[in-house]
Amino acid sequence: MVAESLGEETKFLELAARYNLHPLHIEDCQHRDQSAKLEDGDTYLFAVLKPVYAGEDGALAYGDFDIFIGPNFLITYEETGCEKLLALVEKYRAAATLANDQIFYRILDGIVDSYVPVLDNYSEQIDVIEDQVLADPKPDLLERIFTLKRAFIELRRVLTQTRDLTGHLMRAEHALISPKLSPYFRDVYDHLSRHIETVEMSRDLLSGALDIYLSSVANRTNQTMKVLTLLSTIALPSVAMSSFFGMNFEFIPWIHSPNGLLYAAATSLTITAVLILFLKSRRWI
């Protein structure tokens, strides 16, 4: 028999009492945001899986999908939000020819497959970031990089926990799981391992993009400081000349000459030109 609660509290509690489910497992179902795990009950297995779905704001969110597998029952307790997964459960619930452990495997496989579009989406975002970090490293790019890094930390945690769970199933350590399913769980385990490798590679790419961003910003700052320094250096002769002729002394060259301003300007321009030629000869500009 396959019983499905779809998050209905009253129905779930009735099933929990009928099949003598452990109070701690019932509490895990009622309090969300649990870690992915697999636990033994007296006469059943209890598993928490983590499907991914888009939240109301469009951001990815992790749901809780709880499964109780007994010798003659399979109870699911899940959140609404992941319509594809709910449709998958309904499909397998109607398949009377499937055993409980086979249904559990297919649900687990479906959840693991749901991570693929997430990884592809993150990969596309990283490609965009890598292009922008070279062409136009704006400050908001730094926020996007750190947001993705936090997302990868959470995703890796979920994937690692799910892989550990699958590892126990793969070794056929439970009487309620047929040894014939071991190769199938091993396949799911391999998929999760590849997902984790993809996450690690993506995190390395983000770290590289962050280094490039910081280097690019530092390089632009250095270029700006270089230009400002050159402008200050080139303007120095004119500033010195104007300071000299602006002193309040009686005997200053050309102070009473009608061409004094012309001589001072010519001297300033000559010194500036010589300074520019010197800087160019040193390849500083």
N, C-alpha and C positions, 0 to 999 in steps of 0.2 A: 504494500500500500504506500502511496506517495501522498503526503499531506502538505499543503502549502498555506502559509499564513499571510503572506504579502504585507507583513507589518501590522496586522490586525491584533490588537492587544488581547481582547477577550478570547478570540479563537485560539491564539497562541497559548495562553494560560491553560485553557481546557486541554489542549494537546500535551502540554508540559505535565499536567497532573496525570493524564491517562498513561503516558509512557515513562513516568517517574524520572523526569529530567532533573539534573542537579541544580539546586538554587543558584549557585555561582554562575552556571552557564546561562540560566534564565536572566540573571542580573547583567551579564555581558551583552545579552541581546537587547535589554532595555536601555543600557547606557552605551551610546554609540562611540565612534572614534576609537575602537579597539585595534590592537595590532593583529596582523595576520598570524594565525596559530592553529595548531591541531592538538586536541586534548582527548584523553580517554575518559569515558564515563563508565559506569558499571556494566551497562549492556549496550553501549552505543559509542560512536565517535562524534566529537563536536569540533567543527572547523569554522574559523572566521576568515573570509576572503575579502579582498579589497578591490572592488570594481572602480573604474574611472568613468566619470561623466562630467558634462559641462554644467556648471552652476548657473544661477540666475544672472550673474554679472558676466557670464561668458568664460570665466576662469575655470580651470580644471579642478574637480573636487573628487575626493576619495570617499566612497560609500562603504558600508559594512554589510556583508552578505553572510549570514549565519546558517549553517547546515548541521542538522542532527541526523546521523546515519545509524539506523538500528537494523536488527535482523529482518524485521518485517515492516519497517517504516522509514521514511525520509521526510524530515520537516525542514522547511526553509523559512527564514525570517529575514526580510530584506527591506531596504529603504526604497521609496519611489525616487525616480530621477533618472535611472538608467533603463530606459524603455527597451533597448535591445536585449539586455540581460533578462528582464522580466518576460519578454516574449520567448526567449530561449528556454526559460524555466517552464513556461506554460506548454511549450512544444514537447519537452521531455516528460513532463508530467502526464501528458496524454498518451505517451508511448508505453503501452502496457508490457511490451516485450523486453524492455530494458530493466536490468537489475539495478538496485539502489546504488551500488558502487560504480556502475557504468554511467548512471546519471550524474553522480558526483564528479566523475572524471570529465565528462563533457562540459559541465558547468565550469570546472576549474580551467579547462582548456579554452573555453570561450572568454573567460576573464583575462587569461594570459594573452590571448590574441588581441584583446581590446587595448593592450598597452602599445601595440605596434603603431597605430595612427598617432598616439601621443608622442612617441619617440620621433616619428617622421615630422610632426609639427615642430617639435623642438629643434630638429636638425635644420629645418628650413629657416627658423628664427636665427640660428647660429650663422647660417650662410649670409643672411641679411646683415647681421652685426659685423661679420668679418669684412663685408664690402664697405659698410659705413665707417668702420673704425679707421680705414685707410683714406677714404675720400673726404669724410666730414665728421670728425670725432666730436660730437656735441656732448654737453654735460648729461643730457637725458640718456645717452647711450650707456653711461656708467650704471645708472639705475637699472636699466634693462639687463645688463650683464649680471648684476648681483641678484636680481629677481629670478633669473634663470638658474643661477647657481643654487639658490635656496630650493627651487623646484626640483632640481636634480638630487639634492640631498634627501628630500622627502620621497622622491620616486625610488631612489636606490634603497632606502630603508624598507619600503613596501616590497620591492622586488626580492631583496635578500630574505626577508621573513617568509615570503611566499615560496621561495626556492627551498628554504629549510623545511617548510611544511611538506613540499613535494618530495623532498629527499626521504622523509619517513615513509611516505606512501610508496615510493619507488622500491624500497627495501622489503615491502610486503610484511611489515611488522604487526599488522592488525588482522585479526580473523575475519573482520567484516569486509576487508578488501581482498578481492581474488588475486592470487599470484599471477594470473593471466594478464592482469592489467599493468604489471610492473613495466613492460616495455613502453606502454603508453605514457605512464607517469614519468619514465625516463626521458621520453621525447619532450614532455612539458618542462622537465628539469633543464634540458639542453636549451630550450627556447628562453627560459628565464636567465640562464647563464649568459646567453648571447645578448639579451636585453641589458644585463648588468654591464657587460663589456661595452655596449653602445653608450650607456650612461657615463662610464668612466672615460671613454674617448671624448664624449661631448664635453665633459667637465674639463678635460685637458685643453680642448679647443677654446673653451671659454676663458681659461686661465691665460692661454696664449693671446687671445683677443684683448684681454685686460692689460697684459704687458705691452702690447702694441699701442693700445689707447694711451696708457700712461707715458710711453716713450714719445708718441706723436704729440701729446699735449706739452711735454717737456721740451721737445724740439721746437714747437711753435713759440713757446715762451722764450727759448734761447734766441730764435730768429728775431723776435720782437725786441729783446734786450740788445741784440747786436745792432739793429737799425737805430735804436735810440742812442746807443753809445757812439755810433759813427756820426750821427747828427750833432751830438753834443761836442764831439771832438772837432768836427768841421767848423762848428760855430764858435769854438774857443778863441781863434785869432781875432774875430770881429768883436767879441765880448771884451777881450783884453785891450784892444785898441780904443774902444769906446770908453772903457774904464780909465785908461791912461789920459786921454784927452779931456775927460770929464773931471779931472782933479782940479781943485781950486788953487792953482799956483799961477804966478805972474809969468814966469819964464818957461813956457812950454813950446816946443817947435811948432811953427806954423800957426801959433795962436792969433797973431795979428795979420797973417797973410791972407789976402783975398782968395787965394787958391788953397787955403789950408784944408778945407773940407774935402776938396778933390784929392789932395795929396794923401790925406788920412784914409779915404775910401780906397784909393789905388793901392796903398800899402797893405790894407786889410785884405783886399781881393788877391793881391800877389801872394801873401803869406798863406791864404786859404788854398789857392791853386797849387802852391808848392806842397802843402800838406796833403791834398788829395792825390797828387802824383806819387808822393811817398807811400801813402796807404795802398795805392794800386800796385806799386812796385813790390810791396810786401804781400800782395794778394789778400789783403784784409777786406777789400771791397771789390 
